[in-house]
Amino acid sequence: MNTMQRFTVSAAAVALLLGVGGCSGMSTRDRDTAIGAGVGGVAGYVITDGSAVGTIGGAAVGGLIGSQISKDKK
């Protein structure tokens, strides 16, 4: 991974962490969906070497997983 990609991934991770701080008014399911989408988007970006389709696909899958995981939490 080159320097620009590392910077982009790091910046996305920091933005995700700062964004999660604004989730205090969200339900647990909404928060988990947002976190899953963020993590999935970063993972999709890294796995597909920066492809927009991979990033969007990763975010969609991550959001779905986050939503479904929190469905079982009581």
All heavy atoms as TSV, in Angstrom:
chain	resi	resn	atom	element	x	y	z
A	1	MET	N	N	0.855	-1.163	0.000
A	1	MET	CA	C	0.000	0.000	0.000
A	1	MET	C	C	0.907	1.233	0.000
A	1	MET	O	O	1.783	1.357	0.831
A	1	MET	CB	C	-0.882	-0.056	1.247
A	1	MET	CG	C	-1.918	0.999	1.260
A	1	MET	SD	S	-2.986	1.026	2.740
A	1	MET	CE	C	-3.705	-0.566	2.750
A	2	ASN	N	N	0.642	2.141	-0.901
A	2	ASN	CA	C	1.499	3.325	-0.971
A	2	ASN	C	C	1.083	4.370	0.068
A	2	ASN	O	O	0.091	4.223	0.762
A	2	ASN	CB	C	1.516	3.905	-2.382
A	2	ASN	CG	C	0.193	4.500	-2.794
A	2	ASN	OD1	O	-0.569	4.959	-1.967
A	2	ASN	ND2	N	-0.084	4.500	-4.091
A	3	THR	N	N	1.854	5.419	0.166
A	3	THR	CA	C	1.650	6.434	1.200
A	3	THR	C	C	0.298	7.116	1.075
A	3	THR	O	O	-0.378	7.353	2.081
A	3	THR	CB	C	2.777	7.481	1.121
A	3	THR	OG1	O	4.027	6.804	1.232
A	3	THR	CG2	C	2.654	8.494	2.218
A	4	MET	N	N	-0.131	7.423	-0.127
A	4	MET	CA	C	-1.411	8.101	-0.321
A	4	MET	C	C	-2.568	7.215	0.126
A	4	MET	O	O	-3.518	7.698	0.752
A	4	MET	CB	C	-1.574	8.504	-1.796
A	4	MET	CG	C	-2.780	9.340	-2.036
A	4	MET	SD	S	-2.638	10.868	-1.100
A	4	MET	CE	C	-4.089	11.698	-1.597
A	5	GLN	N	N	-2.506	5.937	-0.184
A	5	GLN	CA	C	-3.572	5.027	0.230
A	5	GLN	C	C	-3.606	4.899	1.752
A	5	GLN	O	O	-4.678	4.874	2.349
A	5	GLN	CB	C	-3.390	3.656	-0.403
A	5	GLN	CG	C	-3.738	3.625	-1.865
A	5	GLN	CD	C	-3.466	2.269	-2.475
A	5	GLN	OE1	O	-2.537	1.586	-2.086
A	5	GLN	NE2	N	-4.279	1.889	-3.431
A	6	ARG	N	N	-2.452	4.814	2.370
A	6	ARG	CA	C	-2.415	4.738	3.835
A	6	ARG	C	C	-3.009	5.989	4.456
A	6	ARG	O	O	-3.759	5.911	5.430
A	6	ARG	CB	C	-0.981	4.561	4.323
A	6	ARG	CG	C	-0.459	3.184	4.111
A	6	ARG	CD	C	0.974	3.107	4.614
A	6	ARG	NE	N	1.608	1.910	4.145
A	6	ARG	CZ	C	2.015	0.934	4.929
A	6	ARG	NH1	N	1.876	1.027	6.221
A	6	ARG	NH2	N	2.572	-0.140	4.419
A	7	PHE	N	N	-2.668	7.137	3.900
A	7	PHE	CA	C	-3.214	8.384	4.409
A	7	PHE	C	C	-4.729	8.410	4.254
A	7	PHE	O	O	-5.451	8.800	5.178
A	7	PHE	CB	C	-2.592	9.588	3.690
A	7	PHE	CG	C	-3.215	10.889	4.086
A	7	PHE	CD1	C	-2.910	11.474	5.309
A	7	PHE	CD2	C	-4.123	11.517	3.258
A	7	PHE	CE1	C	-3.495	12.669	5.684
A	7	PHE	CE2	C	-4.720	12.702	3.624
A	7	PHE	CZ	C	-4.402	13.288	4.847
A	8	THR	N	N	-5.231	8.005	3.103
A	8	THR	CA	C	-6.667	8.016	2.847
A	8	THR	C	C	-7.406	7.093	3.793
A	8	THR	O	O	-8.438	7.458	4.362
A	8	THR	CB	C	-6.953	7.623	1.383
A	8	THR	OG1	O	-6.252	8.523	0.532
A	8	THR	CG2	C	-8.431	7.676	1.075
A	9	VAL	N	N	-6.875	5.889	3.978
A	9	VAL	CA	C	-7.506	4.934	4.888
A	9	VAL	C	C	-7.459	5.459	6.318
A	9	VAL	O	O	-8.447	5.376	7.054
A	9	VAL	CB	C	-6.836	3.546	4.773
A	9	VAL	CG1	C	-7.309	2.621	5.873
A	9	VAL	CG2	C	-7.112	2.938	3.406
A	10	SER	N	N	-6.343	6.031	6.723
A	10	SER	CA	C	-6.228	6.584	8.075
A	10	SER	C	C	-7.203	7.742	8.275
A	10	SER	O	O	-7.852	7.844	9.322
A	10	SER	CB	C	-4.806	7.056	8.339
A	10	SER	OG	O	-3.909	5.984	8.281
A	11	ALA	N	N	-7.299	8.599	7.285
A	11	ALA	CA	C	-8.224	9.734	7.384
A	11	ALA	C	C	-9.671	9.252	7.462
A	11	ALA	O	O	-10.479	9.800	8.230
A	11	ALA	CB	C	-8.043	10.665	6.197
A	12	ALA	N	N	-9.997	8.228	6.701
A	12	ALA	CA	C	-11.355	7.674	6.745
A	12	ALA	C	C	-11.641	7.068	8.117
A	12	ALA	O	O	-12.747	7.218	8.658
A	12	ALA	CB	C	-11.532	6.640	5.648
A	13	ALA	N	N	-10.665	6.382	8.683
A	13	ALA	CA	C	-10.847	5.781	10.004
A	13	ALA	C	C	-11.048	6.852	11.078
A	13	ALA	O	O	-11.913	6.722	11.942
A	13	ALA	CB	C	-9.656	4.900	10.350
A	14	VAL	N	N	-10.277	7.926	11.003
A	14	VAL	CA	C	-10.427	9.022	11.966
A	14	VAL	C	C	-11.792	9.684	11.795
A	14	VAL	O	O	-12.481	9.979	12.783
A	14	VAL	CB	C	-9.287	10.052	11.807
A	14	VAL	CG1	C	-9.564	11.316	12.598
A	14	VAL	CG2	C	-7.960	9.441	12.250
A	15	ALA	N	N	-12.205	9.898	10.568
A	15	ALA	CA	C	-13.513	10.505	10.314
A	15	ALA	C	C	-14.629	9.611	10.845
A	15	ALA	O	O	-15.616	10.102	11.406
A	15	ALA	CB	C	-13.696	10.750	8.819
A	16	LEU	N	N	-14.463	8.313	10.686
A	16	LEU	CA	C	-15.458	7.371	11.199
A	16	LEU	C	C	-15.548	7.468	12.715
A	16	LEU	O	O	-16.645	7.543	13.278
A	16	LEU	CB	C	-15.100	5.941	10.781
A	16	LEU	CG	C	-15.959	4.828	11.379
A	16	LEU	CD1	C	-17.369	4.925	10.834
A	16	LEU	CD2	C	-15.358	3.483	11.070
A	17	LEU	N	N	-14.406	7.486	13.380
A	17	LEU	CA	C	-14.403	7.556	14.839
A	17	LEU	C	C	-15.000	8.872	15.340
A	17	LEU	O	O	-15.753	8.891	16.315
A	17	LEU	CB	C	-12.984	7.380	15.373
A	17	LEU	CG	C	-12.402	5.986	15.198
A	17	LEU	CD1	C	-10.942	5.965	15.645
A	17	LEU	CD2	C	-13.200	4.957	15.982
A	18	LEU	N	N	-14.681	9.960	14.678
A	18	LEU	CA	C	-15.258	11.240	15.073
A	18	LEU	C	C	-16.755	11.287	14.776
A	18	LEU	O	O	-17.524	11.858	15.542
A	18	LEU	CB	C	-14.546	12.388	14.361
A	18	LEU	CG	C	-13.093	12.623	14.782
A	18	LEU	CD1	C	-12.471	13.701	13.898
A	18	LEU	CD2	C	-13.003	13.007	16.241
A	19	GLY	N	N	-17.155	10.679	13.688
A	19	GLY	CA	C	-18.570	10.639	13.327
A	19	GLY	C	C	-19.395	9.818	14.288
A	19	GLY	O	O	-20.555	10.129	14.572
A	20	VAL	N	N	-18.808	8.764	14.821
A	20	VAL	CA	C	-19.519	7.912	15.767
A	20	VAL	C	C	-19.835	8.692	17.044
A	20	VAL	O	O	-20.826	8.425	17.707
A	20	VAL	CB	C	-18.697	6.634	16.064
A	20	VAL	CG1	C	-19.281	5.854	17.206
A	20	VAL	CG2	C	-18.641	5.767	14.818
A	21	GLY	N	N	-19.013	9.667	17.364
A	21	GLY	CA	C	-19.283	10.502	18.531
A	21	GLY	C	C	-20.600	11.254	18.410
A	21	GLY	O	O	-21.232	11.580	19.412
A	22	GLY	N	N	-21.053	11.489	17.207
A	22	GLY	CA	C	-22.327	12.159	16.985
A	22	GLY	C	C	-23.520	11.230	17.007
A	22	GLY	O	O	-24.631	11.638	16.724
A	23	CYS	N	N	-23.296	9.986	17.365
A	23	CYS	CA	C	-24.357	8.974	17.349
A	23	CYS	C	C	-25.077	8.851	18.684
A	23	CYS	O	O	-25.820	7.902	18.893
A	23	CYS	CB	C	-23.782	7.606	16.972
A	23	CYS	SG	S	-23.108	7.521	15.313
A	24	SER	N	N	-24.873	9.792	19.597
A	24	SER	CA	C	-25.444	9.642	20.935
A	24	SER	C	C	-26.970	9.614	20.928
A	24	SER	O	O	-27.563	8.977	21.788
A	24	SER	CB	C	-24.947	10.760	21.842
A	24	SER	OG	O	-25.359	12.010	21.355
A	25	GLY	N	N	-27.600	10.255	19.975
A	25	GLY	CA	C	-29.051	10.249	19.913
A	25	GLY	C	C	-29.632	9.121	19.080
A	25	GLY	O	O	-30.845	9.010	18.948
A	26	MET	N	N	-28.783	8.280	18.537
A	26	MET	CA	C	-29.248	7.183	17.682
A	26	MET	C	C	-29.601	5.961	18.512
A	26	MET	O	O	-29.074	5.767	19.605
A	26	MET	CB	C	-28.163	6.756	16.698
A	26	MET	CG	C	-27.844	7.711	15.620
A	26	MET	SD	S	-26.587	6.973	14.561
A	26	MET	CE	C	-26.754	7.958	13.126
A	27	SER	N	N	-30.471	5.137	17.944
A	27	SER	CA	C	-30.734	3.849	18.579
A	27	SER	C	C	-29.517	2.951	18.385
A	27	SER	O	O	-28.641	3.232	17.561
A	27	SER	CB	C	-31.961	3.191	17.944
A	27	SER	OG	O	-31.663	2.756	16.625
A	28	THR	N	N	-29.467	1.874	19.139
A	28	THR	CA	C	-28.341	0.943	19.026
A	28	THR	C	C	-28.256	0.382	17.618
A	28	THR	O	O	-27.167	0.271	17.051
A	28	THR	CB	C	-28.502	-0.211	20.038
A	28	THR	OG1	O	-28.557	0.353	21.343
A	28	THR	CG2	C	-27.351	-1.185	19.964
A	29	ARG	N	N	-29.376	0.062	17.043
A	29	ARG	CA	C	-29.382	-0.514	15.692
A	29	ARG	C	C	-28.882	0.494	14.667
A	29	ARG	O	O	-28.097	0.146	13.774
A	29	ARG	CB	C	-30.770	-1.007	15.334
A	29	ARG	CG	C	-30.799	-1.800	14.054
A	29	ARG	CD	C	-32.116	-2.473	13.863
A	29	ARG	NE	N	-32.034	-3.396	12.732
A	29	ARG	CZ	C	-33.039	-4.106	12.318
A	29	ARG	NH1	N	-34.194	-4.039	12.930
A	29	ARG	NH2	N	-32.903	-4.899	11.279
A	30	ASP	N	N	-29.328	1.739	14.770
A	30	ASP	CA	C	-28.865	2.774	13.840
A	30	ASP	C	C	-27.360	2.989	13.963
A	30	ASP	O	O	-26.652	3.115	12.968
A	30	ASP	CB	C	-29.583	4.097	14.099
A	30	ASP	CG	C	-31.050	4.067	13.708
A	30	ASP	OD1	O	-31.443	3.159	12.946
A	30	ASP	OD2	O	-31.793	4.949	14.177
A	31	ARG	N	N	-26.872	3.039	15.213
A	31	ARG	CA	C	-25.439	3.237	15.442
A	31	ARG	C	C	-24.634	2.075	14.871
A	31	ARG	O	O	-23.635	2.278	14.192
A	31	ARG	CB	C	-25.164	3.375	16.938
A	31	ARG	CG	C	-23.721	3.764	17.221
A	31	ARG	CD	C	-23.349	3.619	18.675
A	31	ARG	NE	N	-23.288	2.198	18.986
A	31	ARG	CZ	C	-23.860	1.624	20.035
A	31	ARG	NH1	N	-24.543	2.340	20.886
A	31	ARG	NH2	N	-23.749	0.342	20.235
A	32	ASP	N	N	-25.083	0.840	15.113
A	32	ASP	CA	C	-24.364	-0.320	14.598
A	32	ASP	C	C	-24.385	-0.365	13.069
A	32	ASP	O	O	-23.418	-0.781	12.444
A	32	ASP	CB	C	-24.949	-1.612	15.170
A	32	ASP	CG	C	-24.634	-1.786	16.656
A	32	ASP	OD1	O	-23.778	-1.042	17.175
A	32	ASP	OD2	O	-25.245	-2.669	17.285
A	33	THR	N	N	-25.477	0.080	12.471
A	33	THR	CA	C	-25.563	0.137	11.012
A	33	THR	C	C	-24.558	1.146	10.458
A	33	THR	O	O	-23.841	0.859	9.490
A	33	THR	CB	C	-26.989	0.509	10.573
A	33	THR	OG1	O	-27.898	-0.478	11.070
A	33	THR	CG2	C	-27.105	0.585	9.066
A	34	ALA	N	N	-24.479	2.312	11.085
A	34	ALA	CA	C	-23.534	3.344	10.636
A	34	ALA	C	C	-22.084	2.890	10.805
A	34	ALA	O	O	-21.249	3.091	9.913
A	34	ALA	CB	C	-23.773	4.636	11.404
A	35	ILE	N	N	-21.790	2.263	11.935
A	35	ILE	CA	C	-20.429	1.765	12.164
A	35	ILE	C	C	-20.097	0.679	11.143
A	35	ILE	O	O	-19.008	0.676	10.564
A	35	ILE	CB	C	-20.282	1.242	13.600
A	35	ILE	CG1	C	-20.358	2.402	14.587
A	35	ILE	CG2	C	-18.967	0.473	13.776
A	35	ILE	CD1	C	-20.476	1.975	16.037
A	36	GLY	N	N	-21.024	-0.236	10.909
A	36	GLY	CA	C	-20.798	-1.301	9.926
A	36	GLY	C	C	-20.562	-0.749	8.533
A	36	GLY	O	O	-19.690	-1.224	7.800
A	37	ALA	N	N	-21.327	0.281	8.171
A	37	ALA	CA	C	-21.150	0.885	6.849
A	37	ALA	C	C	-19.784	1.550	6.731
A	37	ALA	O	O	-19.115	1.430	5.692
A	37	ALA	CB	C	-22.260	1.898	6.584
A	38	GLY	N	N	-19.354	2.231	7.773
A	38	GLY	CA	C	-18.044	2.880	7.743
A	38	GLY	C	C	-16.909	1.875	7.652
A	38	GLY	O	O	-15.997	2.011	6.827
A	39	VAL	N	N	-16.971	0.866	8.494
A	39	VAL	CA	C	-15.923	-0.162	8.483
A	39	VAL	C	C	-15.937	-0.923	7.160
A	39	VAL	O	O	-14.890	-1.196	6.574
A	39	VAL	CB	C	-16.096	-1.119	9.683
A	39	VAL	CG1	C	-15.173	-2.313	9.581
A	39	VAL	CG2	C	-15.857	-0.376	10.985
A	40	GLY	N	N	-17.128	-1.248	6.674
A	40	GLY	CA	C	-17.237	-1.955	5.394
A	40	GLY	C	C	-16.715	-1.133	4.233
A	40	GLY	O	O	-16.073	-1.654	3.321
A	41	GLY	N	N	-16.976	0.168	4.256
A	41	GLY	CA	C	-16.469	1.045	3.199
A	41	GLY	C	C	-14.954	1.102	3.180
A	41	GLY	O	O	-14.328	1.014	2.121
A	42	VAL	N	N	-14.353	1.217	4.362
A	42	VAL	CA	C	-12.886	1.231	4.439
A	42	VAL	C	C	-12.324	-0.109	3.992
A	42	VAL	O	O	-11.360	-0.172	3.223
A	42	VAL	CB	C	-12.413	1.594	5.869
A	42	VAL	CG1	C	-10.919	1.390	6.017
A	42	VAL	CG2	C	-12.787	3.027	6.202
A	43	ALA	N	N	-12.938	-1.189	4.454
A	43	ALA	CA	C	-12.469	-2.527	4.062
A	43	ALA	C	C	-12.605	-2.733	2.551
A	43	ALA	O	O	-11.697	-3.252	1.897
A	43	ALA	CB	C	-13.242	-3.601	4.809
A	44	GLY	N	N	-13.729	-2.309	1.982
A	44	GLY	CA	C	-13.916	-2.423	0.542
A	44	GLY	C	C	-12.903	-1.628	-0.242
A	44	GLY	O	O	-12.398	-2.073	-1.268
A	45	TYR	N	N	-12.564	-0.452	0.255
A	45	TYR	CA	C	-11.556	0.389	-0.382
A	45	TYR	C	C	-10.202	-0.305	-0.385
A	45	TYR	O	O	-9.512	-0.351	-1.394
A	45	TYR	CB	C	-11.471	1.732	0.347
A	45	TYR	CG	C	-10.418	2.657	-0.206
A	45	TYR	CD1	C	-10.718	3.501	-1.263
A	45	TYR	CD2	C	-9.135	2.680	0.311
A	45	TYR	CE1	C	-9.760	4.357	-1.779
A	45	TYR	CE2	C	-8.168	3.522	-0.195
A	45	TYR	CZ	C	-8.482	4.364	-1.247
A	45	TYR	OH	O	-7.533	5.190	-1.763
A	46	VAL	N	N	-9.837	-0.851	0.767
A	46	VAL	CA	C	-8.529	-1.494	0.899
A	46	VAL	C	C	-8.462	-2.763	0.059
A	46	VAL	O	O	-7.488	-2.996	-0.651
A	46	VAL	CB	C	-8.219	-1.795	2.384
A	46	VAL	CG1	C	-6.981	-2.659	2.524
A	46	VAL	CG2	C	-8.047	-0.499	3.158
A	47	ILE	N	N	-9.501	-3.574	0.133
A	47	ILE	CA	C	-9.502	-4.857	-0.571
A	47	ILE	C	C	-9.459	-4.668	-2.085
A	47	ILE	O	O	-8.782	-5.408	-2.791
A	47	ILE	CB	C	-10.725	-5.702	-0.158
A	47	ILE	CG1	C	-10.554	-6.164	1.295
A	47	ILE	CG2	C	-10.917	-6.898	-1.081
A	47	ILE	CD1	C	-11.792	-6.798	1.888
A	48	THR	N	N	-10.192	-3.678	-2.595
A	48	THR	CA	C	-10.269	-3.480	-4.044
A	48	THR	C	C	-9.272	-2.448	-4.555
A	48	THR	O	O	-9.375	-2.007	-5.695
A	48	THR	CB	C	-11.692	-3.064	-4.463
A	48	THR	OG1	O	-12.015	-1.819	-3.835
A	48	THR	CG2	C	-12.705	-4.119	-4.106
A	49	ASP	N	N	-8.338	-2.061	-3.702
A	49	ASP	CA	C	-7.277	-1.128	-4.080
A	49	ASP	C	C	-7.840	0.230	-4.534
A	49	ASP	O	O	-7.387	0.807	-5.516
A	49	ASP	CB	C	-6.388	-1.745	-5.158
A	49	ASP	CG	C	-5.023	-1.086	-5.235
A	49	ASP	OD1	O	-4.557	-0.556	-4.206
A	49	ASP	OD2	O	-4.423	-1.094	-6.328
A	50	GLY	N	N	-8.839	0.710	-3.826
A	50	GLY	CA	C	-9.356	2.048	-4.079
A	50	GLY	C	C	-10.505	2.148	-5.056
A	50	GLY	O	O	-10.891	3.238	-5.433
A	51	SER	N	N	-11.082	1.040	-5.454
A	51	SER	CA	C	-12.196	1.058	-6.393
A	51	SER	C	C	-13.438	1.657	-5.733
A	51	SER	O	O	-13.789	1.322	-4.606
A	51	SER	CB	C	-12.507	-0.376	-6.849
A	51	SER	OG	O	-13.762	-0.448	-7.468
A	52	ALA	N	N	-14.105	2.552	-6.453
A	52	ALA	CA	C	-15.331	3.154	-5.927
A	52	ALA	C	C	-16.412	2.100	-5.748
A	52	ALA	O	O	-17.155	2.121	-4.761
A	52	ALA	CB	C	-15.816	4.254	-6.870
A	53	VAL	N	N	-16.512	1.171	-6.668
A	53	VAL	CA	C	-17.514	0.107	-6.567
A	53	VAL	C	C	-17.245	-0.750	-5.337
A	53	VAL	O	O	-18.166	-1.109	-4.601
A	53	VAL	CB	C	-17.530	-0.755	-7.856
A	53	VAL	CG1	C	-18.436	-1.951	-7.699
A	53	VAL	CG2	C	-17.953	0.091	-9.041
A	54	GLY	N	N	-15.980	-1.073	-5.086
A	54	GLY	CA	C	-15.621	-1.856	-3.914
A	54	GLY	C	C	-15.922	-1.119	-2.626
A	54	GLY	O	O	-16.385	-1.716	-1.642
A	55	THR	N	N	-15.679	0.186	-2.601
A	55	THR	CA	C	-15.945	0.989	-1.413
A	55	THR	C	C	-17.441	1.055	-1.131
A	55	THR	O	O	-17.880	0.844	0.005
A	55	THR	CB	C	-15.387	2.414	-1.591
A	55	THR	OG1	O	-13.991	2.319	-1.887
A	55	THR	CG2	C	-15.601	3.254	-0.358
A	56	ILE	N	N	-18.229	1.316	-2.155
A	56	ILE	CA	C	-19.683	1.401	-1.984
A	56	ILE	C	C	-20.259	0.028	-1.630
A	56	ILE	O	O	-21.116	-0.088	-0.750
A	56	ILE	CB	C	-20.340	1.974	-3.247
A	56	ILE	CG1	C	-19.917	3.437	-3.413
A	56	ILE	CG2	C	-21.855	1.853	-3.192
A	56	ILE	CD1	C	-20.269	4.038	-4.749
A	57	GLY	N	N	-19.774	-1.009	-2.301
A	57	GLY	CA	C	-20.233	-2.360	-1.988
A	57	GLY	C	C	-19.886	-2.756	-0.570
A	57	GLY	O	O	-20.703	-3.356	0.140
A	58	GLY	N	N	-18.677	-2.433	-0.133
A	58	GLY	CA	C	-18.266	-2.728	1.233
A	58	GLY	C	C	-19.121	-1.993	2.253
A	58	GLY	O	O	-19.493	-2.546	3.285
A	59	ALA	N	N	-19.437	-0.736	1.956
A	59	ALA	CA	C	-20.279	0.040	2.860
A	59	ALA	C	C	-21.688	-0.557	2.947
A	59	ALA	O	O	-22.267	-0.652	4.033
A	59	ALA	CB	C	-20.356	1.493	2.402
A	60	ALA	N	N	-22.221	-0.984	1.816
A	60	ALA	CA	C	-23.561	-1.582	1.804
A	60	ALA	C	C	-23.589	-2.883	2.604
A	60	ALA	O	O	-24.467	-3.104	3.439
A	60	ALA	CB	C	-24.015	-1.824	0.370
A	61	VAL	N	N	-22.609	-3.735	2.360
A	61	VAL	CA	C	-22.553	-5.015	3.068
A	61	VAL	C	C	-22.299	-4.791	4.558
A	61	VAL	O	O	-22.939	-5.409	5.413
A	61	VAL	CB	C	-21.478	-5.937	2.448
A	61	VAL	CG1	C	-21.241	-7.160	3.303
A	61	VAL	CG2	C	-21.882	-6.341	1.045
A	62	GLY	N	N	-21.380	-3.881	4.877
A	62	GLY	CA	C	-21.092	-3.578	6.282
A	62	GLY	C	C	-22.301	-3.026	7.013
A	62	GLY	O	O	-22.573	-3.386	8.157
A	63	GLY	N	N	-23.039	-2.146	6.355
A	63	GLY	CA	C	-24.264	-1.598	6.955
A	63	GLY	C	C	-25.301	-2.668	7.198
A	63	GLY	O	O	-25.958	-2.703	8.251
A	64	LEU	N	N	-25.446	-3.572	6.260
A	64	LEU	CA	C	-26.395	-4.674	6.417
A	64	LEU	C	C	-25.992	-5.580	7.573
A	64	LEU	O	O	-26.820	-5.955	8.411
A	64	LEU	CB	C	-26.482	-5.482	5.116
A	64	LEU	CG	C	-27.440	-6.658	5.128
A	64	LEU	CD1	C	-28.868	-6.175	5.310
A	64	LEU	CD2	C	-27.325	-7.438	3.842
A	65	ILE	N	N	-24.721	-5.911	7.641
A	65	ILE	CA	C	-24.243	-6.762	8.738
A	65	ILE	C	C	-24.429	-6.062	10.079
A	65	ILE	O	O	-24.901	-6.662	11.042
A	65	ILE	CB	C	-22.768	-7.170	8.503
A	65	ILE	CG1	C	-22.684	-8.125	7.313
A	65	ILE	CG2	C	-22.180	-7.809	9.753
A	65	ILE	CD1	C	-21.273	-8.416	6.852
A	66	GLY	N	N	-24.069	-4.788	10.156
A	66	GLY	CA	C	-24.242	-4.043	11.401
A	66	GLY	C	C	-25.688	-3.980	11.836
A	66	GLY	O	O	-26.010	-4.121	13.025
A	67	SER	N	N	-26.574	-3.813	10.879
A	67	SER	CA	C	-28.002	-3.762	11.180
A	67	SER	C	C	-28.507	-5.101	11.706
A	67	SER	O	O	-29.260	-5.171	12.670
A	67	SER	CB	C	-28.772	-3.367	9.920
A	67	SER	OG	O	-30.148	-3.479	10.135
A	68	GLN	N	N	-28.078	-6.169	11.072
A	68	GLN	CA	C	-28.553	-7.498	11.458
A	68	GLN	C	C	-27.952	-7.965	12.780
A	68	GLN	O	O	-28.615	-8.653	13.549
A	68	GLN	CB	C	-28.249	-8.516	10.353
A	68	GLN	CG	C	-29.004	-8.237	9.078
A	68	GLN	CD	C	-30.512	-8.160	9.284
A	68	GLN	OE1	O	-31.109	-9.058	9.838
A	68	GLN	NE2	N	-31.109	-7.051	8.866
A	69	ILE	N	N	-26.706	-7.605	13.042
A	69	ILE	CA	C	-26.093	-7.993	14.305
A	69	ILE	C	C	-26.807	-7.324	15.480
A	69	ILE	O	O	-27.062	-7.959	16.490
A	69	ILE	CB	C	-24.589	-7.647	14.314
A	69	ILE	CG1	C	-23.851	-8.630	13.420
A	69	ILE	CG2	C	-24.015	-7.672	15.717
A	69	ILE	CD1	C	-22.380	-8.324	13.248
A	70	SER	N	N	-27.135	-6.077	15.320
A	70	SER	CA	C	-27.775	-5.366	16.429
A	70	SER	C	C	-29.230	-5.784	16.608
A	70	SER	O	O	-29.818	-5.494	17.640
A	70	SER	CB	C	-27.680	-3.855	16.216
A	70	SER	OG	O	-28.444	-3.471	15.112
A	71	LYS	N	N	-29.801	-6.468	15.649
A	71	LYS	CA	C	-31.179	-6.930	15.768
A	71	LYS	C	C	-31.325	-7.909	16.924
A	71	LYS	O	O	-32.357	-7.960	17.576
A	71	LYS	CB	C	-31.586	-7.595	14.446
A	71	LYS	CG	C	-33.065	-7.883	14.361
A	71	LYS	CD	C	-33.527	-8.130	12.939
A	71	LYS	CE	C	-33.085	-9.471	12.443
A	71	LYS	NZ	N	-33.728	-9.821	11.162
A	72	ASP	N	N	-30.262	-8.668	17.207
A	72	ASP	CA	C	-30.325	-9.659	18.282
A	72	ASP	C	C	-30.047	-9.079	19.653
A	72	ASP	O	O	-30.313	-9.723	20.657
A	72	ASP	CB	C	-29.312	-10.780	18.008
A	72	ASP	CG	C	-29.673	-11.571	16.751
A	72	ASP	OD1	O	-30.867	-11.624	16.416
A	72	ASP	OD2	O	-28.762	-12.128	16.121
A	73	LYS	N	N	-29.514	-7.871	19.728
A	73	LYS	CA	C	-29.211	-7.245	21.024
A	73	LYS	C	C	-30.503	-6.792	21.685
A	73	LYS	O	O	-31.381	-6.242	21.045
A	73	LYS	CB	C	-28.285	-6.045	20.851
A	73	LYS	CG	C	-26.909	-6.424	20.399
A	73	LYS	CD	C	-26.050	-5.183	20.262
A	73	LYS	CE	C	-24.670	-5.521	19.748
A	73	LYS	NZ	N	-23.871	-4.325	19.530
A	74	LYS	N	N	-30.597	-6.997	22.950
A	74	LYS	CA	C	-31.800	-6.586	23.684
A	74	LYS	C	C	-31.460	-5.512	24.678
A	74	LYS	O	O	-30.490	-5.461	25.276
A	74	LYS	CB	C	-32.410	-7.778	24.425
A	74	LYS	CG	C	-32.763	-8.918	23.503
A	74	LYS	CD	C	-34.086	-8.683	22.854
A	74	LYS	CE	C	-34.341	-9.900	21.936
A	74	LYS	NZ	N	-35.340	-9.834	21.082
